[in-house]
C-alpha cells in the first residue's frame, strides 16, 4: 500500500500542468482514489472518480471496492458508490479547500446487505489545471439500524456514522 501511494505521489510530481482553463469552461477531471473506511474496523480499498467542474462547483461521481472484509466474520468484499456536489476555494497559490456532500450507497453481496448514506466531506486539494492530490475526510450517516448487530457497518469507532478518509490523485 505504501509503495502504491509513493508511486502515485511520484506520478503527480513528474507530470506537467496543462494551460490554465478559463473559469467559465467545463472541465472533466478523472480521479484515482485510495479510500479507508471504518465499518467494523478500518478497511482500505481503491476507487475511481470523475469530477465535472465549472468555476468553483463540481458534480462528482465515484465507485469504490473494499477488498478486505468489512465485518468480524469472513464476509468478503464490499462496494461503494456515490454522487456528490462539491465546492472549492483557493486558499494558497496551488491549494484549495474543498467541501462536498455525497449520496452514498454501500453493498456487501455475500451477506446481502446494503446501506444508503449521506456523507459530508471536507478536505484539501492541490490541483488546479493539472495533475494533483487531494485528501478528504467525511462521515457517512445512515439509519441507525445499519450500525446495530447484524447491520452493514457495526461501527466500533462512532455509533452514529462511518468515518472515511480518501486520498485522491487527480488528472
N, C-alpha and C positions, 0 to 999 in steps of 0.2 A: 504494500500500500504506500509506504514512504517513497519507494522508487518511482511509482506512478505519479505521485504528487511532484517529485523533483523533475520528472520528465515534462510534466505539464507546465511547471514554472519556467523551465529552460526554453520550451517552445514559445512561451509568451514573451520572453526577453529577446529571443533571436529574431522573431518576425517583425517586419517593418510595418509602420502605420500607413494606411491609405490616406489620400487627401481628405480634408475636413468636409463633412456632408452638411449642406445648408439645413438650418433648424426646421424649415417647413417641409423637408423631404421625408418620405417614408424610408425606414431602414429595417432590413430583416437581419437579425443577428442570432446565429446559432450558438448554443452553449453546451459544453460538456460539464457534467456535474459529478461531484463526489459527496453524496448526502450521508449523514449519520442521524438516525432517529433513535429515540428512547421509547420503545414499545414496552416489552417486559424487561429488556436490558438494552444497552447500546448496540445498534445494528448498522453496519456500514453497507454501502451499495454503490451503484453508479447510475447515471441517468443522462438524458438528453433534454435540451430545452430550446425554445425558439422565442425570441423577443421581437415583436413588431412595434417599432418605435416611431414616434413623431414628436419632435420637441422634447419636452421633459416627461411625457407619458408613454407607457408601453403596455401592450397586451401580451401576456406571456403564456406559453403552453409548455408543459413538461411531462416526462414519463420516466419512472424510476424502477429499478429492480433491486431488491434487497435479498442477495443470495444466501444469507445466513438466517437461521431460524429466528422467528420473532416471538417465540413462546418458550416455556420451560420444557415442553415435550419436543420431540423431533418432528416439527410440523412443516419444515421446508421453507421455500421461498415465499416472499411477499412482494406485491407490486403496488406502486403508487402512481397517480397521475393527477395533474392539476391544471386549472385555468385561472389566471390571475391578472390583476390590474396593478401596475406599479408607477411610481413617480420618482424621479431622481433630481437632485440638485447638486451642482458643483460646489464643493467646499474648499478645494485646493486646485492647483493647475490640472492635475491628472486624476483627481479623486472626487467621487460623487457619493453623497449619502443617498440611501435608497429606502423607500417604504413600499410595501406591497400587501395586497390581500388576495389570497388564493382560495378557491373552492377545490378541495382535495378529495380524492377517492382512494381508498386502500383496499386491497383484496388479498386473502390468504386462501388459495384454491384447495389445498389439502384439507383444511378444516371447514371449507365452505363458508368463510366469514368475510364480511365486507364492512367498511366503515366510511361514511361521508363526514367530512370535517371542514371547518372554516379555519384558515391559518393566516394570521397576520405575520409579516416578516419585516425586519429592519436589517440594514447592512451597509457595507461599504463596497464601492466598485471602482476599480482603477482601469477604466476603459472609456474612451470617448469615441474616436473614429476608427481605432484599430483593435488588435488583439489585446485582451486584458484579463484581469482576475476580479472575482467578487467573493465576498464572504457574507452570508446571510444567516440570521438566527430567527427562528419562529417557533410558535406553539400551535399545534393542530387541536382545535376544540371540537369535540363531538358530543353526542348524547352520553350521559353518564353510564348507560348500560354497556358501552364499549370498553369501559375501564373496570368493570366488575369481573369476578371469577367467571371464566367461560367467555368473556368478551374478547374482542380483537386485540386490544392494547392494554392488557392488565399491567398498567404502568406503575412501577415502584418508585419513580422519581417524583412525579406530580400525580395527584389523584384526579385531576380535572383536565389534563391536556397532555399531548405527546410532543415533547421538545424535539426540534430538528436544527441541525447545522448543515449548510450547503456551501461547499467550495465550488465555484464555477470558473470555467475557462471560456471566455467569450471570443468569438471570431468576427 
